[in-house]
Amino acid sequence: MDRAKSGDTVRVHYTGKLHDGTVFDTSEDRGPLEFTLGGGRIIAGFDEAVVGMSINESKTVILTHDKAYGPHNQDMVMEIERDRIPPNVKPEVGQHFQIPGPNGQTLAVMVVGISDTAVTFDANHPMAGKDLTFDIQLVEIA
């Protein structure tokens, strides 16, 4: 029986859940996810979980944040004074923006706080610092 190994292109169905059971992503409504094992396109722990699986095998894995999206880095949370934000922009908590970063790159940020004088943005991945549970089924090894 073939088992998935690094370098194989695989197709998997998955459902990702938070600690409380809330589903944050699933392939069930859009078809299997295809990727190359060891290709760096998928979070490390998910990639590692698929290695060694055989076709139609299913498993549930719990990935600690270090094997998922990493720790939440407080240095990536920034407060910007309201007078530096264009007057036509009306930020709301949970809203996503692209803003210029310190080295000229563009940062994807989310508004996490608003006061009368400042807006707080978080450039961490929304899943940073969270342990994640994935139900995975290997559908195909190419």
N, CA, C and O atoms as CSV, one atom per row, in Angstrom:
chain,resi,resn,atom,element,x,y,z
A,1,MET,N,N,0.841,-1.177,0.000
A,1,MET,CA,C,0.000,0.000,0.000
A,1,MET,C,C,0.890,1.246,0.000
A,1,MET,O,O,1.802,1.370,0.817
A,2,ASP,N,N,0.615,2.152,-0.915
A,2,ASP,CA,C,1.404,3.381,-0.995
A,2,ASP,C,C,1.134,4.276,0.214
A,2,ASP,O,O,0.002,4.410,0.679
A,3,ARG,N,N,2.197,4.871,0.694
A,3,ARG,CA,C,2.103,5.848,1.780
A,3,ARG,C,C,2.679,7.167,1.283
A,3,ARG,O,O,3.648,7.182,0.525
A,4,ALA,N,N,2.084,8.265,1.708
A,4,ALA,CA,C,2.518,9.597,1.286
A,4,ALA,C,C,3.900,9.889,1.859
A,4,ALA,O,O,4.176,9.630,3.030
A,5,LYS,N,N,4.764,10.439,0.998
A,5,LYS,CA,C,6.119,10.793,1.434
A,5,LYS,C,C,6.485,12.165,0.877
A,5,LYS,O,O,5.838,12.669,-0.041
A,6,SER,N,N,7.524,12.756,1.440
A,6,SER,CA,C,7.984,14.067,1.003
A,6,SER,C,C,8.229,14.062,-0.506
A,6,SER,O,O,8.834,13.133,-1.042
A,7,GLY,N,N,7.760,15.096,-1.175
A,7,GLY,CA,C,7.896,15.205,-2.620
A,7,GLY,C,C,6.665,14.747,-3.377
A,7,GLY,O,O,6.500,15.092,-4.547
A,8,ASP,N,N,5.781,13.961,-2.725
A,8,ASP,CA,C,4.543,13.530,-3.366
A,8,ASP,C,C,3.560,14.693,-3.439
A,8,ASP,O,O,3.500,15.529,-2.537
A,9,THR,N,N,2.795,14.734,-4.518
A,9,THR,CA,C,1.663,15.645,-4.600
A,9,THR,C,C,0.460,14.866,-4.091
A,9,THR,O,O,0.169,13.769,-4.569
A,10,VAL,N,N,-0.232,15.441,-3.120
A,10,VAL,CA,C,-1.353,14.753,-2.479
A,10,VAL,C,C,-2.609,15.620,-2.553
A,10,VAL,O,O,-2.547,16.834,-2.749
A,11,ARG,N,N,-3.734,14.960,-2.390
A,11,ARG,CA,C,-5.023,15.646,-2.270
A,11,ARG,C,C,-5.664,15.157,-0.979
A,11,ARG,O,O,-5.766,13.955,-0.735
A,12,VAL,N,N,-6.094,16.108,-0.158
A,12,VAL,CA,C,-6.702,15.774,1.126
A,12,VAL,C,C,-7.984,16.561,1.342
A,12,VAL,O,O,-8.128,17.696,0.887
A,13,HIS,N,N,-8.907,15.928,2.047
A,13,HIS,CA,C,-10.029,16.662,2.617
A,13,HIS,C,C,-9.636,16.962,4.051
A,13,HIS,O,O,-8.973,16.152,4.700
A,14,TYR,N,N,-10.037,18.112,4.545
A,14,TYR,CA,C,-9.697,18.477,5.917
A,14,TYR,C,C,-10.775,19.372,6.503
A,14,TYR,O,O,-11.526,20.033,5.786
A,15,THR,N,N,-10.826,19.372,7.805
A,15,THR,CA,C,-11.623,20.339,8.560
A,15,THR,C,C,-10.748,20.827,9.694
A,15,THR,O,O,-10.231,20.030,10.476
A,16,GLY,N,N,-10.580,22.149,9.784
A,16,GLY,CA,C,-9.789,22.764,10.843
A,16,GLY,C,C,-10.695,23.350,11.910
A,16,GLY,O,O,-11.667,24.042,11.606
A,17,LYS,N,N,-10.364,23.061,13.180
A,17,LYS,CA,C,-11.188,23.531,14.291
A,17,LYS,C,C,-10.320,24.192,15.355
A,17,LYS,O,O,-9.155,23.844,15.549
A,18,LEU,N,N,-10.929,25.158,16.034
A,18,LEU,CA,C,-10.292,25.784,17.182
A,18,LEU,C,C,-10.509,24.895,18.408
A,18,LEU,O,O,-11.242,23.908,18.358
A,19,HIS,N,N,-9.857,25.271,19.501
A,19,HIS,CA,C,-9.925,24.504,20.748
A,19,HIS,C,C,-11.365,24.262,21.209
A,19,HIS,O,O,-11.667,23.210,21.771
A,20,ASP,N,N,-12.255,25.238,20.972
A,20,ASP,CA,C,-13.648,25.115,21.423
A,20,ASP,C,C,-14.537,24.350,20.434
A,20,ASP,O,O,-15.741,24.223,20.653
A,21,GLY,N,N,-13.935,23.835,19.335
A,21,GLY,CA,C,-14.693,23.069,18.353
A,21,GLY,C,C,-15.207,23.883,17.179
A,21,GLY,O,O,-15.766,23.319,16.238
A,22,THR,N,N,-15.029,25.191,17.214
A,22,THR,CA,C,-15.466,26.049,16.116
A,22,THR,C,C,-14.682,25.720,14.850
A,22,THR,O,O,-13.452,25.713,14.869
A,23,VAL,N,N,-15.385,25.445,13.750
A,23,VAL,CA,C,-14.737,25.166,12.468
A,23,VAL,C,C,-14.302,26.494,11.854
A,23,VAL,O,O,-15.118,27.397,11.671
A,24,PHE,N,N,-13.003,26.606,11.536
A,24,PHE,CA,C,-12.515,27.831,10.902
A,24,PHE,C,C,-12.231,27.635,9.413
A,24,PHE,O,O,-12.115,28.615,8.677
A,25,ASP,N,N,-12.118,26.387,8.960
A,25,ASP,CA,C,-11.886,26.132,7.540
A,25,ASP,C,C,-12.172,24.665,7.245
A,25,ASP,O,O,-11.944,23.794,8.085
A,26,THR,N,N,-12.670,24.404,6.046
A,26,THR,CA,C,-12.907,23.028,5.612
A,26,THR,C,C,-12.862,22.956,4.099
A,26,THR,O,O,-13.186,23.920,3.405
A,27,SER,N,N,-12.457,21.800,3.598
A,27,SER,CA,C,-12.440,21.580,2.149
A,27,SER,C,C,-13.715,20.893,1.688
A,27,SER,O,O,-13.933,20.748,0.485
A,28,GLU,N,N,-14.550,20.472,2.604
A,28,GLU,CA,C,-15.718,19.656,2.272
A,28,GLU,C,C,-16.649,20.316,1.267
A,28,GLU,O,O,-17.271,19.619,0.465
A,29,ASP,N,N,-16.762,21.627,1.286
A,29,ASP,CA,C,-17.686,22.306,0.376
A,29,ASP,C,C,-17.019,22.792,-0.909
A,29,ASP,O,O,-17.670,23.433,-1.734
A,30,ARG,N,N,-15.735,22.497,-1.090
A,30,ARG,CA,C,-15.065,22.984,-2.300
A,30,ARG,C,C,-14.121,21.969,-2.944
A,30,ARG,O,O,-13.478,22.288,-3.943
A,31,GLY,N,N,-14.027,20.800,-2.418
A,31,GLY,CA,C,-13.148,19.786,-3.001
A,31,GLY,C,C,-11.831,19.710,-2.275
A,31,GLY,O,O,-11.483,20.612,-1.513
A,32,PRO,N,N,-11.085,18.626,-2.508
A,32,PRO,CA,C,-9.838,18.385,-1.779
A,32,PRO,C,C,-8.767,19.449,-2.045
A,32,PRO,O,O,-8.714,20.060,-3.112
A,33,LEU,N,N,-7.932,19.639,-1.049
A,33,LEU,CA,C,-6.770,20.520,-1.147
A,33,LEU,C,C,-5.629,19.728,-1.761
A,33,LEU,O,O,-5.339,18.614,-1.324
A,34,GLU,N,N,-4.983,20.290,-2.768
A,34,GLU,CA,C,-3.842,19.633,-3.404
A,34,GLU,C,C,-2.572,20.411,-3.081
A,34,GLU,O,O,-2.540,21.637,-3.192
A,35,PHE,N,N,-1.527,19.693,-2.681
A,35,PHE,CA,C,-0.239,20.323,-2.386
A,35,PHE,C,C,0.861,19.271,-2.449
A,35,PHE,O,O,0.589,18.070,-2.453
A,36,THR,N,N,2.106,19.738,-2.498
A,36,THR,CA,C,3.260,18.845,-2.508
A,36,THR,C,C,3.833,18.764,-1.104
A,36,THR,O,O,4.168,19.783,-0.499
A,37,LEU,N,N,3.941,17.555,-0.593
A,37,LEU,CA,C,4.506,17.356,0.740
A,37,LEU,C,C,5.942,17.853,0.779
A,37,LEU,O,O,6.750,17.513,-0.086
A,38,GLY,N,N,6.253,18.658,1.785
A,38,GLY,CA,C,7.590,19.211,1.920
A,38,GLY,C,C,7.816,20.435,1.064
A,38,GLY,O,O,8.925,20.969,1.041
A,39,GLY,N,N,6.794,20.897,0.359
A,39,GLY,CA,C,6.929,22.049,-0.540
A,39,GLY,C,C,6.861,23.404,0.146
A,39,GLY,O,O,7.118,24.430,-0.484
A,40,GLY,N,N,6.518,23.419,1.425
A,40,GLY,CA,C,6.492,24.672,2.163
A,40,GLY,C,C,5.235,25.500,1.954
A,40,GLY,O,O,5.172,26.639,2.418
A,41,ARG,N,N,4.249,24.970,1.281
A,41,ARG,CA,C,3.029,25.731,1.005
A,41,ARG,C,C,1.995,25.582,2.126
A,41,ARG,O,O,1.087,26.404,2.255
A,42,ILE,N,N,2.139,24.550,2.919
A,42,ILE,CA,C,1.190,24.210,3.977
A,42,ILE,C,C,1.901,24.365,5.326
A,42,ILE,O,O,3.117,24.195,5.416
A,43,ILE,N,N,1.134,24.689,6.372
A,43,ILE,CA,C,1.756,24.807,7.697
A,43,ILE,C,C,2.461,23.498,8.057
A,43,ILE,O,O,2.003,22.409,7.711
A,44,ALA,N,N,3.566,23.633,8.748
A,44,ALA,CA,C,4.473,22.507,8.998
A,44,ALA,C,C,3.786,21.305,9.628
A,44,ALA,O,O,3.972,20.183,9.155
A,45,GLY,N,N,3.017,21.498,10.653
A,45,GLY,CA,C,2.394,20.378,11.344
A,45,GLY,C,C,1.390,19.631,10.493
A,45,GLY,O,O,1.256,18.414,10.618
A,46,PHE,N,N,0.675,20.348,9.621
A,46,PHE,CA,C,-0.287,19.708,8.722
A,46,PHE,C,C,0.462,18.841,7.728
A,46,PHE,O,O,0.100,17.687,7.498
A,47,ASP,N,N,1.508,19.404,7.143
A,47,ASP,CA,C,2.355,18.685,6.194
A,47,ASP,C,C,2.898,17.400,6.839
A,47,ASP,O,O,2.819,16.322,6.249
A,48,GLU,N,N,3.441,17.523,8.035
A,48,GLU,CA,C,4.015,16.375,8.749
A,48,GLU,C,C,2.955,15.323,9.059
A,48,GLU,O,O,3.252,14.128,9.055
A,49,ALA,N,N,1.720,15.754,9.327
A,49,ALA,CA,C,0.651,14.815,9.662
A,49,ALA,C,C,0.271,13.932,8.477
A,49,ALA,O,O,-0.125,12.781,8.662
A,50,VAL,N,N,0.390,14.467,7.258
A,50,VAL,CA,C,0.000,13.708,6.071
A,50,VAL,C,C,1.072,12.689,5.675
A,50,VAL,O,O,0.756,11.643,5.107
A,51,VAL,N,N,2.331,12.992,5.974
A,51,VAL,CA,C,3.412,12.054,5.649
A,51,VAL,C,C,3.143,10.722,6.351
A,51,VAL,O,O,2.891,10.670,7.554
A,52,GLY,N,N,3.206,9.653,5.565
A,52,GLY,CA,C,2.985,8.313,6.101
A,52,GLY,C,C,1.554,7.825,5.994
A,52,GLY,O,O,1.284,6.652,6.253
A,53,MET,N,N,0.627,8.701,5.616
A,53,MET,CA,C,-0.765,8.268,5.467
A,53,MET,C,C,-0.932,7.491,4.164
A,53,MET,O,O,-0.178,7.689,3.211
A,54,SER,N,N,-1.918,6.612,4.132
A,54,SER,CA,C,-2.253,5.879,2.912
A,54,SER,C,C,-3.606,6.390,2.390
A,54,SER,O,O,-4.360,7.031,3.122
A,55,ILE,N,N,-3.898,6.101,1.132
A,55,ILE,CA,C,-5.131,6.582,0.500
A,55,ILE,C,C,-6.344,6.101,1.288
A,55,ILE,O,O,-6.431,4.942,1.696
A,56,ASN,N,N,-7.275,7.028,1.488
A,56,ASN,CA,C,-8.521,6.848,2.250
A,56,ASN,C,C,-8.324,6.769,3.764
A,56,ASN,O,O,-9.293,6.596,4.502
A,57,GLU,N,N,-7.096,6.893,4.228
A,57,GLU,CA,C,-6.861,6.931,5.675
A,57,GLU,C,C,-7.306,8.291,6.209
A,57,GLU,O,O,-7.136,9.314,5.546
A,58,SER,N,N,-7.867,8.290,7.391
A,58,SER,CA,C,-8.286,9.522,8.068
A,58,SER,C,C,-7.601,9.589,9.421
A,58,SER,O,O,-7.301,8.562,10.030
A,59,LYS,N,N,-7.357,10.800,9.883
A,59,LYS,CA,C,-6.791,10.987,11.216
A,59,LYS,C,C,-7.164,12.362,11.721
A,59,LYS,O,O,-7.515,13.257,10.953
A,60,THR,N,N,-7.081,12.507,13.013
A,60,THR,CA,C,-7.267,13.803,13.666
A,60,THR,C,C,-5.960,14.144,14.353
A,60,THR,O,O,-5.401,13.330,15.089
A,61,VAL,N,N,-5.474,15.358,14.106
A,61,VAL,CA,C,-4.230,15.808,14.730
A,61,VAL,C,C,-4.462,17.144,15.422
A,61,VAL,O,O,-5.223,17.987,14.949
A,62,ILE,N,N,-3.794,17.311,16.538
A,62,ILE,CA,C,-3.810,18.596,17.244
A,62,ILE,C,C,-2.445,19.217,17.038
A,62,ILE,O,O,-1.421,18.644,17.409
A,63,LEU,N,N,-2.445,20.401,16.439
A,63,LEU,CA,C,-1.192,21.110,16.183
A,63,LEU,C,C,-1.044,22.244,17.186
A,63,LEU,O,O,-1.900,23.124,17.274
A,64,THR,N,N,0.043,22.216,17.936
A,64,THR,CA,C,0.326,23.348,18.812
A,64,THR,C,C,0.716,24.532,17.940
A,64,THR,O,O,1.127,24.354,16.793
A,65,HIS,N,N,0.588,25.727,18.475
A,65,HIS,CA,C,0.819,26.931,17.660
A,65,HIS,C,C,2.195,26.941,16.988
A,65,HIS,O,O,2.343,27.510,15.906
A,66,ASP,N,N,3.204,26.322,17.610
A,66,ASP,CA,C,4.536,26.316,16.998
A,66,ASP,C,C,4.588,25.466,15.728
A,66,ASP,O,O,5.482,25.659,14.904
A,67,LYS,N,N,3.649,24.526,15.550
A,67,LYS,CA,C,3.579,23.707,14.333
A,67,LYS,C,C,2.488,24.226,13.392
A,67,LYS,O,O,2.259,23.659,12.324
A,68,ALA,N,N,1.821,25.305,13.797
A,68,ALA,CA,C,0.752,25.880,12.980
A,68,ALA,C,C,1.193,27.260,12.475
A,68,ALA,O,O,2.017,27.351,11.565
A,69,TYR,N,N,0.655,28.318,13.057
A,69,TYR,CA,C,0.963,29.669,12.574
A,69,TYR,C,C,1.900,30.437,13.493
A,69,TYR,O,O,2.061,31.649,13.349
A,70,GLY,N,N,2.515,29.737,14.434
A,70,GLY,CA,C,3.496,30.366,15.310
A,70,GLY,C,C,2.851,31.102,16.470
A,70,GLY,O,O,1.626,31.167,16.577
A,71,PRO,N,N,3.690,31.658,17.338
A,71,PRO,CA,C,3.169,32.387,18.497
A,71,PRO,C,C,2.610,33.742,18.077
A,71,PRO,O,O,2.950,34.270,17.018
A,72,HIS,N,N,1.755,34.290,18.919
A,72,HIS,CA,C,1.273,35.649,18.704
A,72,HIS,C,C,2.386,36.584,19.146
A,72,HIS,O,O,2.798,36.557,20.306
A,73,ASN,N,N,2.874,37.410,18.228
A,73,ASN,CA,C,4.006,38.294,18.491
A,73,ASN,C,C,3.483,39.698,18.800
A,73,ASN,O,O,2.961,40.382,17.920
A,74,GLN,N,N,3.628,40.116,20.047
A,74,GLN,CA,C,3.127,41.428,20.468
A,74,GLN,C,C,3.819,42.565,19.709
A,74,GLN,O,O,3.254,43.652,19.590
A,75,ASP,N,N,5.035,42.333,19.193
A,75,ASP,CA,C,5.733,43.356,18.413
A,75,ASP,C,C,5.030,43.648,17.087
A,75,ASP,O,O,5.321,44.650,16.435
A,76,MET,N,N,4.106,42.773,16.692
A,76,MET,CA,C,3.375,42.974,15.442
A,76,MET,C,C,2.024,43.660,15.657
A,76,MET,O,O,1.220,43.787,14.733
A,77,VAL,N,N,1.793,44.097,16.895
A,77,VAL,CA,C,0.598,44.872,17.221
A,77,VAL,C,C,1.044,46.324,17.332
A,77,VAL,O,O,1.965,46.652,18.080
A,78,MET,N,N,0.373,47.186,16.573
A,78,MET,CA,C,0.803,48.589,16.542
A,78,MET,C,C,-0.373,49.528,16.715
A,78,MET,O,O,-1.476,49.276,16.230
A,79,GLU,N,N,-0.113,50.603,17.409
A,79,GLU,CA,C,-1.122,51.636,17.606
A,79,GLU,C,C,-0.747,52.821,16.726
A,79,GLU,O,O,0.379,53.317,16.770
A,80,ILE,N,N,-1.713,53.263,15.929
A,80,ILE,CA,C,-1.484,54.398,15.026
A,80,ILE,C,C,-2.442,55.511,15.409
A,80,ILE,O,O,-3.649,55.309,15.540
A,81,GLU,N,N,-1.867,56.693,15.585
A,81,GLU,CA,C,-2.680,57.851,15.960
A,81,GLU,C,C,-3.721,58.131,14.879
A,81,GLU,O,O,-3.441,58.012,13.686
A,82,ARG,N,N,-4.904,58.497,15.305
A,82,ARG,CA,C,-6.008,58.751,14.373
A,82,ARG,C,C,-5.668,59.814,13.333
A,82,ARG,O,O,-6.121,59.725,12.192
A,83,ASP,N,N,-4.875,60.823,13.713
A,83,ASP,CA,C,-4.557,61.896,12.752
A,83,ASP,C,C,-3.643,61.418,11.620
A,83,ASP,O,O,-3.440,62.147,10.649
A,84,ARG,N,N,-3.089,60.209,11.729
A,84,ARG,CA,C,-2.269,59.622,10.660
A,84,ARG,C,C,-3.097,58.764,9.704
A,84,ARG,O,O,-2.586,58.273,8.698
A,85,ILE,N,N,-4.366,58.590,10.024
A,85,ILE,CA,C,-5.272,57.784,9.199
A,85,ILE,C,C,-6.120,58.737,8.362
A,85,ILE,O,O,-6.678,59.694,8.899
A,86,PRO,N,N,-6.225,58.492,7.061
A,86,PRO,CA,C,-7.019,59.397,6.206
A,86,PRO,C,C,-8.439,59.577,6.760
A,86,PRO,O,O,-9.052,58.616,7.225
A,87,PRO,N,N,-8.955,60.806,6.709
A,87,PRO,CA,C,-10.271,61.090,7.310
A,87,PRO,C,C,-11.421,60.303,6.678
A,87,PRO,O,O,-12.449,60.092,7.322
A,88,ASN,N,N,-11.258,59.865,5.420
A,88,ASN,CA,C,-12.329,59.114,4.766
A,88,ASN,C,C,-12.328,57.638,5.164
A,88,ASN,O,O,-13.256,56.911,4.810
A,89,VAL,N,N,-11.308,57.181,5.892
A,89,VAL,CA,C,-11.235,55.791,6.350
A,89,VAL,C,C,-11.883,55.703,7.726
A,89,VAL,O,O,-11.487,56.395,8.664
A,90,LYS,N,N,-12.871,54.849,7.823
A,90,LYS,CA,C,-13.616,54.660,9.079
A,90,LYS,C,C,-13.383,53.229,9.583
A,90,LYS,O,O,-14.195,52.341,9.322
A,91,PRO,N,N,-12.283,53.005,10.299
A,91,PRO,CA,C,-11.961,51.640,10.741
A,91,PRO,C,C,-12.970,51.095,11.741
A,91,PRO,O,O,-13.535,51.832,12.550
A,92,GLU,N,N,-13.184,49.768,11.663
A,92,GLU,CA,C,-14.033,49.047,12.610
A,92,GLU,C,C,-13.268,47.813,13.078
A,92,GLU,O,O,-12.502,47.227,12.313
A,93,VAL,N,N,-13.474,47.423,14.326
A,93,VAL,CA,C,-12.814,46.234,14.864
A,93,VAL,C,C,-13.174,45.035,13.990
A,93,VAL,O,O,-14.339,44.816,13.661
A,94,GLY,N,N,-12.142,44.257,13.618
A,94,GLY,CA,C,-12.315,43.095,12.766
A,94,GLY,C,C,-12.063,43.375,11.293
A,94,GLY,O,O,-11.942,42.448,10.492
A,95,GLN,N,N,-11.983,44.655,10.934
A,95,GLN,CA,C,-11.749,45.040,9.536
A,95,GLN,C,C,-10.285,44.782,9.164
A,95,GLN,O,O,-9.383,44.948,9.985
A,96,HIS,N,N,-10.072,44.373,7.912
A,96,HIS,CA,C,-8.724,44.095,7.415
A,96,HIS,C,C,-8.264,45.223,6.501
A,96,HIS,O,O,-9.051,45.782,5.737
A,97,PHE,N,N,-6.972,45.548,6.592
A,97,PHE,CA,C,-6.359,46.582,5.761
A,97,PHE,C,C,-4.998,46.110,5.271
A,97,PHE,O,O,-4.391,45.215,5.857
A,98,GLN,N,N,-4.535,46.712,4.209
A,98,GLN,CA,C,-3.157,46.583,3.746
A,98,GLN,C,C,-2.505,47.927,4.049
A,98,GLN,O,O,-2.971,48.966,3.581
A,99,ILE,N,N,-1.437,47.906,4.825
A,99,ILE,CA,C,-0.760,49.161,5.168
A,99,ILE,C,C,0.728,49.043,4.835
A,99,ILE,O,O,1.274,47.940,4.795
A,100,PRO,N,N,1.380,50.183,4.596
A,100,PRO,CA,C,2.821,50.128,4.324
A,100,PRO,C,C,3.599,49.760,5.590
A,100,PRO,O,O,3.356,50.306,6.666
A,101,GLY,N,N,4.534,48.826,5.436
A,101,GLY,CA,C,5.366,48.406,6.553
A,101,GLY,C,C,6.631,49.243,6.642
A,101,GLY,O,O,6.861,50.108,5.797
A,102,PRO,N,N,7.454,48.996,7.658
A,102,PRO,CA,C,8.650,49.797,7.892
A,102,PRO,C,C,9.709,49.680,6.790
A,102,PRO,O,O,10.503,50.602,6.602
A,103,ASN,N,N,9.729,48.565,6.063
A,103,ASN,CA,C,10.746,48.376,5.022
A,103,ASN,C,C,10.171,48.513,3.614
A,103,ASN,O,O,10.771,48.046,2.645
A,104,GLY,N,N,8.994,49.161,3.502
A,104,GLY,CA,C,8.392,49.358,2.196
A,104,GLY,C,C,7.491,48.225,1.747
A,104,GLY,O,O,6.798,48.350,0.737
A,105,GLN,N,N,7.488,47.110,2.488
A,105,GLN,CA,C,6.598,46.003,2.141
A,105,GLN,C,C,5.181,46.334,2.611
A,105,GLN,O,O,4.986,47.232,3.431
A,106,THR,N,N,4.204,45.609,2.092
A,106,THR,CA,C,2.820,45.795,2.499
A,106,THR,C,C,2.481,44.779,3.580
A,106,THR,O,O,2.785,43.593,3.450
A,107,LEU,N,N,1.850,45.253,4.644
A,107,LEU,CA,C,1.448,44.380,5.739
A,107,LEU,C,C,-0.065,44.202,5.730
A,107,LEU,O,O,-0.811,45.173,5.598
A,108,ALA,N,N,-0.512,42.965,5.871
A,108,ALA,CA,C,-1.932,42.689,6.065
A,108,ALA,C,C,-2.186,42.804,7.564
A,108,ALA,O,O,-1.548,42.116,8.361
A,109,VAL,N,N,-3.105,43.664,7.940
A,109,VAL,CA,C,-3.392,43.891,9.354
A,109,VAL,C,C,-4.897,43.821,9.602
A,109,VAL,O,O,-5.711,43.960,8.689
A,110,MET,N,N,-5.232,43.600,10.868
A,110,MET,CA,C,-6.631,43.618,11.272
A,110,MET,C,C,-6.786,44.633,12.397
A,110,MET,O,O,-5.928,44.730,13.274
A,111,VAL,N,N,-7.868,45.379,12.369
A,111,VAL,CA,C,-8.160,46.334,13.437
A,111,VAL,C,C,-8.604,45.537,14.662
A,111,VAL,O,O,-9.562,44.767,14.601
A,112,VAL,N,N,-7.890,45.735,15.784
A,112,VAL,CA,C,-8.221,45.017,17.016
A,112,VAL,C,C,-8.658,45.949,18.137
A,112,VAL,O,O,-9.100,45.495,19.193
A,113,GLY,N,N,-8.533,47.252,17.908
A,113,GLY,CA,C,-8.955,48.210,18.926
A,113,GLY,C,C,-9.082,49.604,18.354
A,113,GLY,O,O,-8.354,49.986,17.437
A,114,ILE,N,N,-10.018,50.362,18.909
A,114,ILE,CA,C,-10.237,51.742,18.460
A,114,ILE,C,C,-10.493,52.600,19.692
A,114,ILE,O,O,-11.267,52.232,20.576
A,115,SER,N,N,-9.828,53.748,19.732
A,115,SER,CA,C,-10.106,54.730,20.782
A,115,SER,C,C,-10.341,56.074,20.102
A,115,SER,O,O,-10.293,56.172,18.876
A,116,ASP,N,N,-10.588,57.079,20.880
A,116,ASP,CA,C,-10.793,58.416,20.310
A,116,ASP,C,C,-9.526,58.953,19.664
A,116,ASP,O,O,-9.597,59.789,18.764
A,117,THR,N,N,-8.356,58.477,20.118
A,117,THR,CA,C,-7.094,59.035,19.637
A,117,THR,C,C,-6.271,58.110,18.754
A,117,THR,O,O,-5.358,58.571,18.069
A,118,ALA,N,N,-6.576,56.791,18.753
A,118,ALA,CA,C,-5.724,55.850,18.017
A,118,ALA,C,C,-6.519,54.629,17.553
A,118,ALA,O,O,-7.610,54.334,18.041
A,119,VAL,N,N,-5.915,53.936,16.584
A,119,VAL,CA,C,-6.438,52.665,16.101
A,119,VAL,C,C,-5.332,51.631,16.305
A,119,VAL,O,O,-4.174,51.886,15.970
A,120,THR,N,N,-5.682,50.469,16.850
A,120,THR,CA,C,-4.715,49.412,17.083
A,120,THR,C,C,-4.873,48.348,16.009
A,120,THR,O,O,-5.964,47.819,15.795
A,121,PHE,N,N,-3.758,48.039,15.329
A,121,PHE,CA,C,-3.715,47.058,14.258
A,121,PHE,C,C,-2.867,45.872,14.692
A,121,PHE,O,O,-1.896,46.029,15.432
A,122,ASP,N,N,-3.240,44.681,14.227
A,122,ASP,CA,C,-2.484,43.467,14.516
A,122,ASP,C,C,-2.070,42.850,13.182
A,122,ASP,O,O,-2.920,42.517,12.357
A,123,ALA,N,N,-0.752,42.698,12.974
A,123,ALA,CA,C,-0.227,42.123,11.730
A,123,ALA,C,C,0.056,40.622,11.868
A,123,ALA,O,O,0.548,40.005,10.923
A,124,ASN,N,N,-0.245,40.031,13.016
A,124,ASN,CA,C,-0.103,38.585,13.181
A,124,ASN,C,C,-1.139,37.871,12.313
A,124,ASN,O,O,-2.197,38.426,12.016
A,125,HIS,N,N,-0.828,36.635,11.909
A,125,HIS,CA,C,-1.829,35.813,11.245
A,125,HIS,C,C,-2.982,35.626,12.241
A,125,HIS,O,O,-2.729,35.474,13.437
A,126,PRO,N,N,-4.233,35.632,11.782
A,126,PRO,CA,C,-5.356,35.484,12.716
A,126,PRO,C,C,-5.302,34.206,13.563
A,126,PRO,O,O,-5.909,34.157,14.632
A,127,MET,N,N,-4.596,33.187,13.109
A,127,MET,CA,C,-4.490,31.937,13.873
A,127,MET,C,C,-3.205,31.858,14.695
A,127,MET,O,O,-2.959,30.844,15.348
A,128,ALA,N,N,-2.389,32.901,14.676
A,128,ALA,CA,C,-1.146,32.901,15.452
A,128,ALA,C,C,-1.472,32.734,16.937
A,128,ALA,O,O,-2.407,33.341,17.459
A,129,GLY,N,N,-0.683,31.903,17.595
A,129,GLY,CA,C,-0.844,31.674,19.023
A,129,GLY,C,C,-1.918,30.670,19.379
A,129,GLY,O,O,-2.154,30.411,20.559
A,130,LYS,N,N,-2.577,30.096,18.376
A,130,LYS,CA,C,-3.669,29.162,18.641
A,130,LYS,C,C,-3.255,27.735,18.296
A,130,LYS,O,O,-2.603,27.485,17.283
A,131,ASP,N,N,-3.653,26.807,19.166
A,131,ASP,CA,C,-3.513,25.395,18.855
A,131,ASP,C,C,-4.712,25.007,17.997
A,131,ASP,O,O,-5.835,25.430,18.270
A,132,LEU,N,N,-4.479,24.208,16.966
A,132,LEU,CA,C,-5.515,23.876,15.994
A,132,LEU,C,C,-5.698,22.373,15.892
A,132,LEU,O,O,-4.738,21.615,16.029
A,133,THR,N,N,-6.920,21.943,15.653
A,133,THR,CA,C,-7.233,20.534,15.436
A,133,THR,C,C,-7.658,20.359,13.985
A,133,THR,O,O,-8.492,21.110,13.479
A,134,PHE,N,N,-7.084,19.374,13.324
A,134,PHE,CA,C,-7.438,19.083,11.937
A,134,PHE,C,C,-7.895,17.640,11.818
A,134,PHE,O,O,-7.225,16.724,12.295
A,135,ASP,N,N,-9.053,17.446,11.172
A,135,ASP,CA,C,-9.485,16.137,10.710
A,135,ASP,C,C,-9.018,16.052,9.266
A,135,ASP,O,O,-9.386,16.895,8.448
A,136,ILE,N,N,-8.217,15.050,8.941
A,136,ILE,CA,C,-7.609,14.929,7.614
A,136,ILE,C,C,-7.949,13.573,7.017
A,136,ILE,O,O,-7.889,12.551,7.700
A,137,GLN,N,N,-8.304,13.572,5.747
A,137,GLN,CA,C,-8.480,12.326,5.002
A,137,GLN,C,C,-7.654,12.433,3.743
A,137,GLN,O,O,-7.851,13.356,2.952
A,138,LEU,N,N,-6.722,11.498,3.536
A,138,LEU,CA,C,-5.920,11.458,2.310
A,138,LEU,C,C,-6.766,10.846,1.201
A,138,LEU,O,O,-7.219,9.707,1.315
A,139,VAL,N,N,-6.978,11.605,0.127
A,139,VAL,CA,C,-7.832,11.177,-0.985
A,139,VAL,C,C,-7.015,10.593,-2.125
A,139,VAL,O,O,-7.439,9.633,-2.770
A,140,GLU,N,N,-5.819,11.182,-2.382
A,140,GLU,CA,C,-5.040,10.762,-3.543
A,140,GLU,C,C,-3.575,11.078,-3.340
A,140,GLU,O,O,-3.221,12.083,-2.724
A,141,ILE,N,N,-2.720,10.204,-3.869
A,141,ILE,CA,C,-1.278,10.451,-3.958
A,141,ILE,C,C,-0.963,10.425,-5.444
A,141,ILE,O,O,-1.207,9.423,-6.117
A,142,ALA,N,N,-0.421,11.526,-5.959
A,142,ALA,CA,C,-0.138,11.594,-7.412
A,142,ALA,C,C,1.283,11.144,-7.687
A,142,ALA,O,O,1.714,11.128,-8.840
